[in-house]
């Protein structure tokens, strides 16, 4: 039977850090929605510095599900974890999920992505989006996007959360990304956008199933510093380009 999707396979990259309470249940759910596509797939857990039994449970899940791979690092760093997973992924479309934020409808939409687009993202800030997070987290997202637009002139309404990127774009742009931690994927999307790549945004539906594992008041100053640093890097890169 002919598939309704444009892709024959896909990879899902999931950074994990201290997820022992939800990793097994979420993995079972993610495997189920992947199997429903009828396509070949792999799931890559990118464990980074967990201090609980996350890594042990992930290794047990590998025995249950042959589609799962795991890469691990000693230091907690979301951006580096995402990068490691992207670099390990082998399939034509590479999808970023969080262990507490994934969607069958987003997966299906991504697998039908038109050839004119480089990637697709789920935006929490579109009119038809449903953002059930706490007020302080919604406020932080709005502030972050205001900074992005002021510093980089991006048209994107949201750069965090679920996204699916063609492998050819990953191979081209990931080596250029200098940011880690909170803005690795933000820089990746901005580089794709600046190069002329089209990014499709679709509404997101977000409900918190547990408190964030990162502390927001620590992330805010770190993120601001990272954005300013990235602005300086882009400026220096533009000088080099103009001098050629």
C-alpha atoms as a printed R data frame, in Angstrom:
    type eleno elety resid chain resno      x      y      z
1   ATOM     1    CA   UNK     A     1  0.000  0.000  0.000
2   ATOM     2    CA   UNK     A     2  1.329  3.399 -0.968
3   ATOM     3    CA   UNK     A     3  2.236  5.606  1.975
4   ATOM     4    CA   UNK     A     4  0.513  8.955  2.456
5   ATOM     5    CA   UNK     A     5  3.814 10.416  3.638
6   ATOM     6    CA   UNK     A     6  6.607 12.063  1.646
7   ATOM     7    CA   UNK     A     7  9.335 10.267  3.593
8   ATOM     8    CA   UNK     A     8 10.328  6.629  3.785
9   ATOM     9    CA   UNK     A     9 11.966  6.927  7.186
10  ATOM    10    CA   UNK     A    10 12.593  9.307 10.076
11  ATOM    11    CA   UNK     A    11 14.688  9.764 13.201
12  ATOM    12    CA   UNK     A    12 13.487 11.173 16.513
13  ATOM    13    CA   UNK     A    13 16.055 12.787 18.819
14  ATOM    14    CA   UNK     A    14 15.108 13.156 22.499
15  ATOM    15    CA   UNK     A    15 17.481 14.810 24.993
16  ATOM    16    CA   UNK     A    16 16.961 13.249 28.422
17  ATOM    17    CA   UNK     A    17 18.081 14.483 31.838
18  ATOM    18    CA   UNK     A    18 16.744 13.139 35.162
19  ATOM    19    CA   UNK     A    19 13.629 11.687 33.569
20  ATOM    20    CA   UNK     A    20 13.275  8.475 35.594
21  ATOM    21    CA   UNK     A    21  9.671  9.211 36.563
22  ATOM    22    CA   UNK     A    22  8.309  9.558 33.028
23  ATOM    23    CA   UNK     A    23 10.780  8.049 30.559
24  ATOM    24    CA   UNK     A    24  9.240  4.567 30.324
25  ATOM    25    CA   UNK     A    25  5.631  5.709 29.948
26  ATOM    26    CA   UNK     A    26  6.556  8.423 27.439
27  ATOM    27    CA   UNK     A    27  8.732  6.034 25.447
28  ATOM    28    CA   UNK     A    28  5.890  3.531 25.127
29  ATOM    29    CA   UNK     A    29  3.622  6.321 23.844
30  ATOM    30    CA   UNK     A    30  6.218  7.653 21.375
31  ATOM    31    CA   UNK     A    31  6.945  4.167 20.022
32  ATOM    32    CA   UNK     A    32  3.203  3.658 19.484
33  ATOM    33    CA   UNK     A    33  2.766  6.831 17.434
34  ATOM    34    CA   UNK     A    34  5.896  6.020 15.415
35  ATOM    35    CA   UNK     A    35  4.625  2.520 14.655
36  ATOM    36    CA   UNK     A    36  1.309  3.990 13.498
37  ATOM    37    CA   UNK     A    37  3.071  5.636 10.538
38  ATOM    38    CA   UNK     A    38  4.119  2.295  9.055
39  ATOM    39    CA   UNK     A    39  7.553  3.771  8.268
40  ATOM    40    CA   UNK     A    40 11.060  2.800  9.271
41  ATOM    41    CA   UNK     A    41 12.269  4.885 12.206
42  ATOM    42    CA   UNK     A    42 14.840  5.221 14.944
43  ATOM    43    CA   UNK     A    43 14.674  6.938 18.329
44  ATOM    44    CA   UNK     A    44 17.843  8.437 19.761
45  ATOM    45    CA   UNK     A    45 18.007  9.189 23.467
46  ATOM    46    CA   UNK     A    46 20.692 11.777 24.131
47  ATOM    47    CA   UNK     A    47 21.306 11.433 27.836
48  ATOM    48    CA   UNK     A    48 23.278 14.239 29.435
49  ATOM    49    CA   UNK     A    49 24.507 14.156 32.998
50  ATOM    50    CA   UNK     A    50 21.558 12.527 34.734
51  ATOM    51    CA   UNK     A    51 22.009 11.883 38.452
52  ATOM    52    CA   UNK     A    52 19.051  9.508 38.805
53  ATOM    53    CA   UNK     A    53 18.268  6.202 37.055
54  ATOM    54    CA   UNK     A    54 17.420  7.764 33.682
55  ATOM    55    CA   UNK     A    55 20.352  6.186 31.859
56  ATOM    56    CA   UNK     A    56 19.747  2.769 33.425
57  ATOM    57    CA   UNK     A    57 16.071  2.802 32.438
58  ATOM    58    CA   UNK     A    58 16.941  3.965 28.905
59  ATOM    59    CA   UNK     A    59 19.364  1.052 28.534
60  ATOM    60    CA   UNK     A    60 16.613 -1.349 29.616
61  ATOM    61    CA   UNK     A    61 14.259  0.170 27.035
62  ATOM    62    CA   UNK     A    62 16.815 -0.562 24.318
63  ATOM    63    CA   UNK     A    63 16.362 -4.266 25.071
64  ATOM    64    CA   UNK     A    64 12.601 -3.902 24.607
65  ATOM    65    CA   UNK     A    65 12.676 -1.681 21.528
66  ATOM    66    CA   UNK     A    66 15.409 -2.293 18.895
67  ATOM    67    CA   UNK     A    67 14.576  1.069 17.310
68  ATOM    68    CA   UNK     A    68 16.127  2.904 20.266
69  ATOM    69    CA   UNK     A    69 19.738  4.077 20.417
70  ATOM    70    CA   UNK     A    70 21.401  6.014 23.207
71  ATOM    71    CA   UNK     A    71 24.267  8.459 23.345
72  ATOM    72    CA   UNK     A    72 25.485  9.849 26.642
73  ATOM    73    CA   UNK     A    73 27.587 12.690 28.037
74  ATOM    74    CA   UNK     A    74 28.641 13.493 31.595
75  ATOM    75    CA   UNK     A    75 27.582 17.153 31.766
76  ATOM    76    CA   UNK     A    76 23.983 18.456 31.635
77  ATOM    77    CA   UNK     A    77 23.740 20.503 28.440
78  ATOM    78    CA   UNK     A    78 20.516 20.439 26.417
79  ATOM    79    CA   UNK     A    79 22.048 22.002 23.321
80  ATOM    80    CA   UNK     A    80 25.017 19.661 23.178
81  ATOM    81    CA   UNK     A    81 22.693 16.712 23.769
82  ATOM    82    CA   UNK     A    82 20.476 17.764 20.881
83  ATOM    83    CA   UNK     A    83 23.512 18.263 18.649
84  ATOM    84    CA   UNK     A    84 24.900 14.817 19.503
85  ATOM    85    CA   UNK     A    85 21.569 13.217 18.650
86  ATOM    86    CA   UNK     A    86 21.270 15.119 15.364
87  ATOM    87    CA   UNK     A    87 24.764 14.041 14.337
88  ATOM    88    CA   UNK     A    88 24.001 10.395 15.143
89  ATOM    89    CA   UNK     A    89 20.645 10.356 13.298
90  ATOM    90    CA   UNK     A    90 20.784  8.591  9.932
91  ATOM    91    CA   UNK     A    91 17.326  9.001  8.391
92  ATOM    92    CA   UNK     A    92 15.975 11.532  5.883
93  ATOM    93    CA   UNK     A    93 13.897 13.590  8.339
94  ATOM    94    CA   UNK     A    94 15.161 14.343 11.836
95  ATOM    95    CA   UNK     A    95 12.596 15.254 14.472
96  ATOM    96    CA   UNK     A    96 13.223 16.832 17.862
97  ATOM    97    CA   UNK     A    97 10.883 15.776 20.680
98  ATOM    98    CA   UNK     A    98 11.201 16.218 24.442
99  ATOM    99    CA   UNK     A    99 10.341 13.289 26.652
100 ATOM   100    CA   UNK     A   100  7.467 15.355 28.091
101 ATOM   101    CA   UNK     A   101  6.468 17.088 24.843
102 ATOM   102    CA   UNK     A   102  5.655 15.072 21.731
103 ATOM   103    CA   UNK     A   103  2.742 14.848 19.335
104 ATOM   104    CA   UNK     A   104  1.323 12.356 16.854
105 ATOM   105    CA   UNK     A   105 -0.308 15.153 14.848
106 ATOM   106    CA   UNK     A   106  3.014 17.017 14.607
107 ATOM   107    CA   UNK     A   107  4.780 13.830 13.503
108 ATOM   108    CA   UNK     A   108  2.211 13.231 10.754
109 ATOM   109    CA   UNK     A   109  2.394 16.851  9.614
110 ATOM   110    CA   UNK     A   110  6.200 16.720  9.518
111 ATOM   111    CA   UNK     A   111  6.212 13.551  7.419
112 ATOM   112    CA   UNK     A   112  4.118 15.352  4.795
113 ATOM   113    CA   UNK     A   113  6.407 18.406  4.673
114 ATOM   114    CA   UNK     A   114  6.458 20.009  1.238
115 ATOM   115    CA   UNK     A   115  9.767 19.894 -0.629
116 ATOM   116    CA   UNK     A   116  9.913 23.704 -0.637
117 ATOM   117    CA   UNK     A   117 10.502 23.774  3.113
118 ATOM   118    CA   UNK     A   118 13.745 23.105  4.957
119 ATOM   119    CA   UNK     A   119 12.004 22.329  8.226
120 ATOM   120    CA   UNK     A   120  8.801 22.569 10.233
121 ATOM   121    CA   UNK     A   121  8.317 23.780 13.811
122 ATOM   122    CA   UNK     A   122  5.471 23.726 16.315
123 ATOM   123    CA   UNK     A   123  4.962 27.284 17.576
124 ATOM   124    CA   UNK     A   124  3.373 27.977 20.935
125 ATOM   125    CA   UNK     A   125  2.697 31.596 19.929
126 ATOM   126    CA   UNK     A   126  0.402 31.271 16.925
127 ATOM   127    CA   UNK     A   127 -3.194 32.445 17.323
128 ATOM   128    CA   UNK     A   128 -4.574 28.915 17.181
129 ATOM   129    CA   UNK     A   129 -1.956 27.433 19.534
130 ATOM   130    CA   UNK     A   130 -2.909 26.157 22.987
131 ATOM   131    CA   UNK     A   131 -0.225 26.915 25.563
132 ATOM   132    CA   UNK     A   132 -1.116 25.357 28.899
133 ATOM   133    CA   UNK     A   133  2.187 26.143 30.600
134 ATOM   134    CA   UNK     A   134  2.474 28.301 33.696
135 ATOM   135    CA   UNK     A   135  2.217 32.065 33.185
136 ATOM   136    CA   UNK     A   136  5.878 32.663 34.036
137 ATOM   137    CA   UNK     A   137  7.019 30.240 31.330
138 ATOM   138    CA   UNK     A   138  4.714 31.808 28.732
139 ATOM   139    CA   UNK     A   139  6.020 35.235 29.701
140 ATOM   140    CA   UNK     A   140  9.626 34.055 29.372
141 ATOM   141    CA   UNK     A   141  8.902 32.682 25.880
142 ATOM   142    CA   UNK     A   142  7.377 35.989 24.765
143 ATOM   143    CA   UNK     A   143 10.351 37.943 26.112
144 ATOM   144    CA   UNK     A   144 12.758 35.552 24.390
145 ATOM   145    CA   UNK     A   145 11.055 35.979 21.015
146 ATOM   146    CA   UNK     A   146 11.054 39.776 21.369
147 ATOM   147    CA   UNK     A   147 14.826 39.610 21.881
148 ATOM   148    CA   UNK     A   148 15.226 37.310 18.878
149 ATOM   149    CA   UNK     A   149 13.338 39.668 16.609
150 ATOM   150    CA   UNK     A   150 15.244 42.714 17.895
151 ATOM   151    CA   UNK     A   151 18.680 41.122 17.571
152 ATOM   152    CA   UNK     A   152 18.289 38.951 14.470
153 ATOM   153    CA   UNK     A   153 15.224 40.177 12.587
154 ATOM   154    CA   UNK     A   154 13.779 36.675 12.476
155 ATOM   155    CA   UNK     A   155 10.249 36.083 11.251
156 ATOM   156    CA   UNK     A   156  9.871 33.018 13.451
157 ATOM   157    CA   UNK     A   157  7.343 33.230 16.275
158 ATOM   158    CA   UNK     A   158  8.932 30.432 18.362
159 ATOM   159    CA   UNK     A   159 12.179 28.476 18.142
160 ATOM   160    CA   UNK     A   160 11.872 26.088 21.085
161 ATOM   161    CA   UNK     A   161  9.920 22.867 21.146
162 ATOM   162    CA   UNK     A   162  9.117 20.277 18.501
163 ATOM   163    CA   UNK     A   163 10.751 20.623 15.116
164 ATOM   164    CA   UNK     A   164 11.564 18.468 12.119
165 ATOM   165    CA   UNK     A   165 14.515 19.245  9.856
166 ATOM   166    CA   UNK     A   166 15.678 17.596  6.666
167 ATOM   167    CA   UNK     A   167 18.905 15.627  7.131
168 ATOM   168    CA   UNK     A   168 20.584 17.592  4.319
169 ATOM   169    CA   UNK     A   169 19.976 20.783  6.298
170 ATOM   170    CA   UNK     A   170 21.302 19.194  9.500
171 ATOM   171    CA   UNK     A   171 24.479 18.150  7.718
172 ATOM   172    CA   UNK     A   172 24.947 21.627  6.258
173 ATOM   173    CA   UNK     A   173 24.178 23.849  9.235
174 ATOM   174    CA   UNK     A   174 24.858 21.936 12.464
175 ATOM   175    CA   UNK     A   175 28.667 22.218 12.013
176 ATOM   176    CA   UNK     A   176 28.235 26.004 11.855
177 ATOM   177    CA   UNK     A   177 26.312 26.277 15.132
178 ATOM   178    CA   UNK     A   178 28.400 27.608 18.027
179 ATOM   179    CA   UNK     A   179 25.703 27.863 20.688
180 ATOM   180    CA   UNK     A   180 25.027 25.194 23.302
181 ATOM   181    CA   UNK     A   181 22.609 24.936 26.214
182 ATOM   182    CA   UNK     A   182 19.334 26.799 25.630
183 ATOM   183    CA   UNK     A   183 19.811 28.280 22.158
184 ATOM   184    CA   UNK     A   184 21.458 25.550 20.064
185 ATOM   185    CA   UNK     A   185 18.255 24.863 18.151
186 ATOM   186    CA   UNK     A   186 17.434 28.587 17.981
187 ATOM   187    CA   UNK     A   187 20.742 29.333 16.262
188 ATOM   188    CA   UNK     A   188 20.239 26.380 13.932
189 ATOM   189    CA   UNK     A   189 16.847 27.678 12.794
190 ATOM   190    CA   UNK     A   190 18.136 31.240 12.385
191 ATOM   191    CA   UNK     A   191 21.037 30.035 10.248
192 ATOM   192    CA   UNK     A   192 18.636 28.081  8.046
193 ATOM   193    CA   UNK     A   193 16.374 31.140  7.786
194 ATOM   194    CA   UNK     A   194 19.261 33.520  7.002
195 ATOM   195    CA   UNK     A   195 20.437 31.217  4.207
196 ATOM   196    CA   UNK     A   196 17.036 31.517  2.509
197 ATOM   197    CA   UNK     A   197 15.558 28.260  3.774
198 ATOM   198    CA   UNK     A   198 11.800 28.242  4.312
199 ATOM   199    CA   UNK     A   199 10.546 27.233  7.740
200 ATOM   200    CA   UNK     A   200  6.940 26.183  8.198
201 ATOM   201    CA   UNK     A   201  5.284 26.967 11.518
202 ATOM   202    CA   UNK     A   202  2.195 25.142 12.724
203 ATOM   203    CA   UNK     A   203  0.183 25.613 15.950
204 ATOM   204    CA   UNK     A   204  1.329 23.778 19.046
205 ATOM   205    CA   UNK     A   205 -0.717 22.314 21.855
206 ATOM   206    CA   UNK     A   206  1.264 22.238 25.091
207 ATOM   207    CA   UNK     A   207  0.287 20.915 28.497
208 ATOM   208    CA   UNK     A   208  2.825 20.530 31.315
209 ATOM   209    CA   UNK     A   209  2.932 16.960 32.591
210 ATOM   210    CA   UNK     A   210  5.581 17.763 35.199
211 ATOM   211    CA   UNK     A   211  7.619 20.768 36.444
212 ATOM   212    CA   UNK     A   212 10.503 21.828 34.198
213 ATOM   213    CA   UNK     A   213 13.792 20.119 35.076
214 ATOM   214    CA   UNK     A   214 15.643 23.401 34.481
215 ATOM   215    CA   UNK     A   215 15.281 26.440 36.724
216 ATOM   216    CA   UNK     A   216 13.896 29.358 34.729
217 ATOM   217    CA   UNK     A   217 15.498 32.169 36.756
218 ATOM   218    CA   UNK     A   218 18.909 30.629 36.026
219 ATOM   219    CA   UNK     A   219 18.135 30.160 32.343
220 ATOM   220    CA   UNK     A   220 17.066 33.747 31.641
221 ATOM   221    CA   UNK     A   221 20.416 35.536 32.248
222 ATOM   222    CA   UNK     A   222 22.309 32.664 30.628
223 ATOM   223    CA   UNK     A   223 20.086 32.868 27.565
224 ATOM   224    CA   UNK     A   224 20.458 36.655 27.271
225 ATOM   225    CA   UNK     A   225 24.253 36.334 27.397
226 ATOM   226    CA   UNK     A   226 24.128 33.609 24.749
227 ATOM   227    CA   UNK     A   227 21.972 35.704 22.422
228 ATOM   228    CA   UNK     A   228 24.258 38.732 22.723
229 ATOM   229    CA   UNK     A   229 27.277 36.513 22.061
230 ATOM   230    CA   UNK     A   230 25.560 35.048 19.012
231 ATOM   231    CA   UNK     A   231 24.791 38.539 17.707
232 ATOM   232    CA   UNK     A   232 28.496 39.401 17.931
233 ATOM   233    CA   UNK     A   233 29.431 36.154 16.156
234 ATOM   234    CA   UNK     A   234 26.970 36.840 13.331
235 ATOM   235    CA   UNK     A   235 28.361 40.376 12.993
236 ATOM   236    CA   UNK     A   236 31.929 39.081 12.706
237 ATOM   237    CA   UNK     A   237 30.823 36.482 10.163
238 ATOM   238    CA   UNK     A   238 29.140 39.208  8.096
239 ATOM   239    CA   UNK     A   239 32.376 41.227  8.080
240 ATOM   240    CA   UNK     A   240 34.295 38.234  6.761
241 ATOM   241    CA   UNK     A   241 31.666 37.641  4.072
242 ATOM   242    CA   UNK     A   242 31.679 41.294  2.983
243 ATOM   243    CA   UNK     A   243 35.469 41.307  2.725
244 ATOM   244    CA   UNK     A   244 35.536 38.430  0.253
